[in-house]
């Protein structure tokens, strides 16, 4: 499946600067509809209210971690098929395995480039 640059993308990142960086990278890639939220609970509400084609979420957030958000998304029949990319500064194999086991479609370690983000997104949609 080709990447639809018109789809809505939700960026979930508690560090506002990093959230804006990810949003700007997505816009440079060509996405036109990118929403930023700064915690997992707000993200879950946004996902339940609207149609998103992709979620890119930080791992380490409070009070709801990216992993908890992912678990809620995968447990919701209306949301469970949304592609979900986990982003974190943690490169531990245990975290990568936990993200994959929770249902993440991909995993990106910070810092990363726009090209890396584009490749990860393409790989997620090519495998769909």
C-alpha positions as CSV (number, residue, x, y, z in Angstrom):
1,X,0.0,0.0,0.0
2,X,1.4,3.4,-0.9
3,X,1.7,6.1,1.7
4,X,-1.2,8.6,1.4
5,X,0.3,12.0,2.2
6,X,-3.2,13.4,2.6
7,X,-3.9,11.2,5.6
8,X,-4.1,12.6,9.1
9,X,-1.0,11.9,11.3
10,X,-1.0,12.1,15.1
11,X,2.4,13.0,16.7
12,X,2.4,12.2,20.5
13,X,5.5,13.7,22.2
14,X,5.7,15.2,25.7
15,X,8.7,17.3,24.7
16,X,7.1,20.1,22.8
17,X,10.3,21.0,20.9
18,X,10.7,17.4,19.7
19,X,7.0,17.2,18.9
20,X,7.4,20.2,16.6
21,X,10.5,18.8,15.1
22,X,8.7,15.6,14.2
23,X,5.8,17.5,12.8
24,X,8.1,19.7,10.7
25,X,9.9,16.6,9.3
26,X,6.5,15.1,8.4
27,X,5.5,18.3,6.6
28,X,8.8,18.3,4.7
29,X,8.1,14.7,3.7
30,X,4.8,16.0,2.3
31,X,2.2,15.2,4.9
32,X,-0.4,17.9,5.0
33,X,-2.5,17.0,8.1
34,X,-0.3,16.6,11.2
35,X,-1.6,17.1,14.7
36,X,0.6,17.4,17.8
37,X,-0.5,16.3,21.3
38,X,1.7,16.2,24.3
39,X,0.5,13.3,26.3
40,X,-1.0,9.8,25.9
41,X,-4.4,10.6,27.3
42,X,-5.0,13.5,25.0
43,X,-3.8,11.3,22.1
44,X,-6.3,8.6,23.0
45,X,-9.1,11.2,23.0
46,X,-8.0,12.6,19.6
47,X,-7.9,9.1,18.1
48,X,-11.4,8.3,19.4
49,X,-12.7,11.5,17.9
50,X,-11.1,11.5,14.5
51,X,-9.8,9.4,11.7
52,X,-6.0,9.1,11.7
53,X,-3.9,7.1,9.3
54,X,-0.7,7.0,11.4
55,X,0.4,7.5,15.0
56,X,4.0,8.4,15.8
57,X,4.4,8.3,19.6
58,X,7.2,8.8,22.1
59,X,7.8,5.9,24.5
60,X,8.6,7.8,27.7
61,X,5.7,10.1,28.7
62,X,3.8,10.7,31.9
63,X,1.3,9.9,33.1
64,X,0.4,7.5,30.2
65,X,3.5,6.1,28.4
66,X,3.7,5.5,24.7
67,X,3.5,1.7,25.4
68,X,0.3,2.2,27.4
69,X,-1.2,4.3,24.6
70,X,-0.2,1.6,22.1
71,X,-1.9,-1.1,24.3
72,X,-5.1,1.0,24.5
73,X,-5.1,1.6,20.7
74,X,-4.5,-2.1,19.9
75,X,-7.3,-3.1,22.3
76,X,-9.9,-0.8,20.7
77,X,-11.6,-2.5,17.7
78,X,-12.0,0.9,16.0
79,X,-8.4,1.9,16.4
80,X,-6.4,-1.4,16.4
81,X,-5.4,-1.3,12.7
82,X,-3.9,2.2,12.7
83,X,-0.2,2.0,12.0
84,X,1.8,3.0,15.1
85,X,5.5,4.0,15.1
86,X,7.2,4.2,18.5
87,X,10.0,6.8,18.9
88,X,12.4,6.9,21.8
89,X,15.9,7.7,22.9
90,X,16.0,4.2,24.4
91,X,17.8,1.7,22.2
92,X,17.5,-1.2,24.6
93,X,16.6,-4.5,22.9
94,X,14.0,-5.0,25.7
95,X,12.2,-1.8,24.8
96,X,12.2,-2.7,21.1
97,X,10.8,-6.1,21.9
98,X,8.2,-4.7,24.2
99,X,7.1,-2.2,21.6
100,X,6.9,-4.9,19.0
101,X,5.0,-7.3,21.4
102,X,2.5,-4.5,22.2
103,X,1.8,-4.1,18.5
104,X,4.1,-1.3,17.2
105,X,4.6,-1.4,13.5
106,X,8.0,0.1,13.7
107,X,10.5,1.7,16.1
108,X,12.8,4.7,15.7
109,X,15.6,5.7,18.0
110,X,16.3,9.4,18.6
111,X,18.0,11.3,17.2
112,X,16.8,10.5,13.7
113,X,16.7,12.3,10.3
114,X,13.8,13.0,8.0
115,X,15.1,10.4,5.7
116,X,15.0,7.8,8.5
117,X,11.4,8.8,9.3
118,X,10.4,8.6,5.7
119,X,11.9,5.1,5.3
120,X,10.2,3.8,8.4
121,X,6.8,5.1,7.3
122,X,7.3,3.7,3.8
123,X,8.3,0.3,5.3
124,X,5.2,0.3,7.5
125,X,2.8,1.0,4.6
126,X,4.7,-1.3,2.1
127,X,4.2,-4.2,4.6
128,X,0.4,-3.5,5.0
